């Protein structure tokens, strides 16, 4: 992969791969954020952490990637790509979140750009993700890059009724246009 962004004026850096404590910290980021945003409780945090544990347990750096943004050795954001689908040349973006205290400093843009570049280098045809309609900042970031909504469906897995959105990004020859 071409170089990962290393630092900004805030001294955050993006690092690739699993590091001790990552599972708990990613679970905590999601648990705290979605409890504040939607009022979800332990059931959501456990579900998300189980899914992230499964991802890390089957992690293959040749087919998958996890990128993490750190500021002063504190995890402030993470993104993962599940690319191990044997029956398709699509990849799935998962577990993307930047701690709200650190948004607006470029870490989310850098994580998303690096993940999409990694997918491009691996020859994926498409990247898809699932999100909900109640996350306007996330949806805006995805749409700014070129993701488009391809499916909507009611979803009550999160202890509050939401509308889930499937979004897809068609890979092409041009690099992702997000600024660092």
N, C-alpha and C positions, 0 to 999 in steps of 0.2 A: 504494500500500500504506500502511496506517496506519503510524505511526511504528515504526521499528526500535528495540529497546532500545539505549541508548547506553552506559551505564556501570553498574558496580556498585561495591561497596566495593573490589574488586580492580582496578578501572579497566579491565576488558575492555569491548570494544565490538563490535557486529555491524555489518559493512559489506556492501554488496551489490555484486556484479559482479566481473569479472576485475581483478586488479592484477598488475603484473610480479612474477614469482617464485612465483605461486600454483600453477602446475602442478607445479613441482618440490617445493614444500613439501607439497602435498596428497599427492603420491606418496611423499614421505619419511614423512609421518605414518602412512600405510597400511602401507608397507613395514616400518617399525620396529615398529608395533603388532602386526601379524599374524605377524611373525617371532618375536616374544616369545610371543604367544598360541598359535600353532599350529606354530611351527617351519618356516614356509614361507620360501622363499629368493627369489632374484632373479626367477624365473619369475612369481611372484604379483605382485611389485611392478611388473614390466614390463607385465603384463596390465592391472592396475588403472590404471597411468599412461597406457597407450595408450587405454583407454576414457575416461579423464578428458580426454586431449588431443582425442579425437574430440568429446566434449561441448563443450569450449571452442571448437574449430574451427567447429562448427555452432551455437554459442550465439546465440540471438535473445532479447534482453531482453523482448520482447513475449510470448514463449511459454515461456521458460525462466528459471530463477533460480539463482544461486549466492550463498550467504550465507556469510560468513566471520567468525569470532570472533578478535579480536586482543587481546593483552595486552601493553602497552608495545611496540606495533608488531611483535610476534611472533605469527604465526598459531598459534592454539591449537586451532582446530576449523573444520570446514566442512560444509556440506550443500548439495545441489543438487536441483533439481526439473526433470525433463525433461517438458515439457508440449507438445511439438510433434507429437504423434500426430494425424495428419489423420483417422484412421478411428475415433477413440474420444474420449470426453470424460473419459478417465482420465489421470492424471499419474503419473510414476514418481519416487520418492524414491531418490537415489543418493549415493554418496560421502560419507556421514555419519560423521564421526569427531571426537571431541574427544581431544586428547592426554591420556593417563591422568594425567599430572602435574597437570592442571588440572581434573580431574573433580570434581564436587561443589560447584562454584562457580556453577552456574546457566547456564553458557554452552550446554550441550547442550539444556537445556529451552528456552532463548531461541531457539536456532537452529531447533529443531523447531517450536515455536509460530509463529515468523515464517514458516517455509516453508508450514505448513498454512494460515495466514491468507492468504498470497499465493494459494494454490490456491483457497481459498474465494472470494476476490475475483475470480478469473478464471472462476469458474463450473464448475470441475471437479466431476464427479459422485463420483469415487473417486480415492484415492491408493493406489498399491501399491508394495511394495518386496520385494526378495529379501534374506534374511539367512541365517545358519546357526544350527542349534540349539546350537552351542557358544559362544554369546555371551549369557549370561544377563542381563547388565546392559542390553545393547541391547534384547533381547526384552522385558524388564521395562518399559523406558521406552516402547517402542512400545505394549505392551498397556495401560499406564497411560493413554495418550492415547485408546485405543479401537481400535487395529489388532487384527485377528483373523487367525489362521492359516487360509489357504484351500487350501494345497497343501504337500505334503512330497515331496522326492525326493532320492535319493542323488546326490552330486556329488563328482567327483574332479578337478575343474579346478584345485584349489589345492595340488596335490602331496601332500595328505593327504586321506583319505576323510572326508567330512562329509555331514550331512543338511541340504540347503537348504530353507528355508521361504519360501513366498510369503505375505506379510501384506498385508491390505487395510484401508483406512480409508474408511468411507462418510461423505462430506461431508454435513453438515446445517447447519441455521441457527445452531446454538449454536457459540460460539467454543471453541477448544481450551482444555481446563481445566488445562493445566500452569501451575504457578507460575513466575515468573521467577527 
